[in-house]
């Protein structure tokens, strides 16, 4: 028995020496562990409990209640860094989160050590409620300390940016998260007001990949979504698709009908620097007025409905006086020829639409629109062509749903009430008479 006890105490002394701590402290810790065993670390349960506690406690506080969500993506990211031994420096952790997951903003991190996980929950809950409002997501990770005596907990609190949609521009959101349609870079984006519209810009490839404008009700849409498939009721004859002369006559007839019908009216908000307000084709047809983009949208919507390959061009144009100004116009391709269709009195040529080969050097487009697609220039220089895939890259945007189009779009085409288009001239007859 004496030999056994001697061996036991020899083992204790050896273990104490290995851990480099006094024998009394070693014995106290080991006896404590026997009486109060170390808990199993359950990462998912700990995060769920902390999220629940933080949200519940905020409801009784005087601050704005929190609506925190447990981020499983961020939780997995922390576990991967733990495997690689990269959870030591909190500032490095927050910087790495912003670099690798730009959807998270205002990232903050804290760590505590405690014997029990309940103590960590209390500490983290108190810390969360000292943070500024606006936090949306939490992630945690628990690590056993080298001496096995305590648990170190790391908590990440951050604000997750919403993925960009046009409807968010009408809300209080100022920052968004988006993915570049060209280089697929994920990045935070601030969409700033511009008299020419609002642009989605990629900081990685330095290209614009989205253009947005307000409608008359102040709601934002992607520019190409203003092309909704509207076609006015008309008696314009349809030409055979293989009859190029007949197609040219049909295109010219529709073009003149739009010019004759629509009175040019400047966008007052656009002149005041508050941003353009665009009209849908049905609105321009019903109101019989609009500026360059409004009439171009009506013209292109009608031409596309007739099977033409037509697009709205946005960019700059040179006036008769030699000035260069922001402008919108229509282009249409018949066979191998590209026609420039001006629908405003400043540029309209009553002799007929000129070809791009004739006057294309007077224009500099930066984007083209048709139903479902926006085209952006690939190259810095302008080679006068509107249909080459070498020069233009397509970005697809889904069309608006019927509920998103103003109600006038449902009634402006009514045969009983709408104006009728007859061979390029409008007759304001009520057909019900």
LINWO-V166200 format. One record per pair of residues at least 4 apart in sequence whose ideal C-beta (glycine too) atoms are under 6 Angstrom apart, sorted by sequence separation. I is the first residue (numbers start at 1). J is the second residue. D is the distance in whole Angstrom. If there is no record, write none. Layout:
i: <I	I>
j: <J	J>
d: <D	D>
This chain:
i: <21	32	42	96	97	131	214	215	221	239	256	258	279	283	290	319	354	356	400	405	408	414	21	81	82	114	145	168	180	202	269	279	290	303	333	342	354	369	400	413	421	422	59	81	114	214	240	270	284	304	318	342	385	412	16	58	97	145	179	191	201	202	239	303	331	332	367	368	419	420	58	112	212	239	269	316	383	98	142	143	199	200	267	331	332	367	419	16	97	200	212	213	284	300	316	317	55	112	142	177	178	239	279	330	164	199	211	300	341	55	94	141	175	176	285	329	378	54	161	162	163	164	197	198	284	314	339	340	94	140	161	175	278	279	297	378	93	161	187	197	281	296	313	339	340	415	416	51	110	139	185	236	281	375	376	236	312	313	337	338	364	51	90	138	185	375	281	311	137	183	373	374	135	180	183	310	47	136	137	182	373	135	136	265	267	308	309	360	134	182	266	131	262	263	161	182	261	262	372	181	262	356	180	303	300	124	299	296	120	262	296	296	115	292	293	292	113	258	113	258	112	258	111	299	318	110	166	317	109	296	254	295	316	338	108	170	315	315	107	169	230	315	106	226	228	230	292	313	106	232	314	104	105	166	226	333	166	313	331	104	105	103	311	312	103	311	78	216	78	213	214	75	74	213	71	57	69	70	71	64	68	50	54	226	230	231	53	50	54	103	227	231	39	195	264	251	264	74	193	102	259	102	258	102	248	255	51	247	259	244	244	47	46	46	41	29	286	283	282	286	282	285	280	196	282	227	224	223	224	211	257	261	257	256	253	224	222	225	228	233	233	209	233	234	235	232	181>
j: <25	36	46	100	101	135	218	219	225	243	260	262	283	287	294	323	358	360	404	409	412	418	26	86	87	119	150	173	185	207	274	284	295	308	338	347	359	374	405	418	426	427	65	87	120	220	246	276	290	310	324	348	391	418	23	65	104	152	186	198	208	209	246	310	338	339	374	375	426	427	66	120	220	247	277	324	391	107	151	152	208	209	276	340	341	376	428	26	107	210	222	223	294	310	326	327	66	123	153	188	189	250	290	341	176	211	223	312	353	68	107	154	188	189	298	342	391	68	175	176	177	178	211	212	298	328	353	354	109	155	176	190	293	294	312	393	109	177	203	213	297	312	329	355	356	431	432	68	127	156	202	253	298	392	393	254	330	331	355	356	382	70	109	157	204	394	301	331	158	204	394	395	157	202	205	332	70	159	160	205	396	159	160	289	291	332	333	384	159	207	291	157	288	289	188	209	288	289	399	209	290	384	209	332	330	155	330	328	153	295	329	330	150	327	328	328	150	295	152	298	153	299	154	343	362	155	212	363	156	343	302	343	364	386	157	219	364	365	158	220	281	366	158	278	280	282	344	365	159	285	367	158	159	220	280	387	221	368	386	160	161	160	368	369	161	370	139	277	141	276	277	139	139	278	137	125	137	138	139	133	138	121	125	297	301	302	125	124	128	177	301	305	117	273	344	332	345	156	275	186	343	187	343	188	334	341	138	334	348	334	335	140	140	142	142	149	408	408	408	412	409	412	409	326	412	371	369	369	374	367	421	426	424	424	424	397	397	400	405	415	418	395	420	421	422	421	395>
d: <5	6	6	6	6	6	5	5	4	5	6	6	4	6	3	5	5	4	4	4	5	5	5	4	5	4	5	5	5	5	4	5	5	4	5	4	5	6	5	6	6	6	5	5	5	6	6	4	4	6	5	5	6	6	5	5	6	6	5	5	5	6	3	4	6	5	6	4	5	6	4	6	5	5	5	5	6	6	6	5	5	5	5	6	6	6	6	4	5	3	6	6	5	5	6	4	6	4	5	6	5	5	5	4	4	6	4	5	5	6	5	5	6	5	6	6	6	5	6	6	5	4	5	4	4	5	5	6	5	5	6	6	6	4	6	5	5	4	6	5	5	5	5	6	6	6	5	5	5	5	6	5	4	4	5	6	6	6	5	4	5	5	4	6	4	5	4	5	6	5	5	5	5	4	4	4	5	5	5	6	6	6	5	4	5	5	5	3	5	5	6	6	6	4	6	6	6	6	6	4	6	6	5	6	5	5	5	5	4	5	6	5	6	6	4	4	5	6	5	6	6	5	5	5	4	6	6	5	5	6	6	4	5	6	5	6	5	4	4	4	4	5	6	5	6	5	5	4	4	5	5	4	5	4	6	6	5	5	5	6	6	6	4	4	6	5	6	6	4	6	5	5	4	5	4	6	5	6	5	5	5	6	5	5	5	6	5	6	5	4	5	4	6	5	5	6	5	6	6	6	6	5	5	6	6	5	5	5	6	6	5	5	6	6	5	6	6	6	5	4	4	6	6	6	4	5	4	5	5	6	5	5	5	4	4	6	4	5	5	5	6	6	6	3	5	5	5>
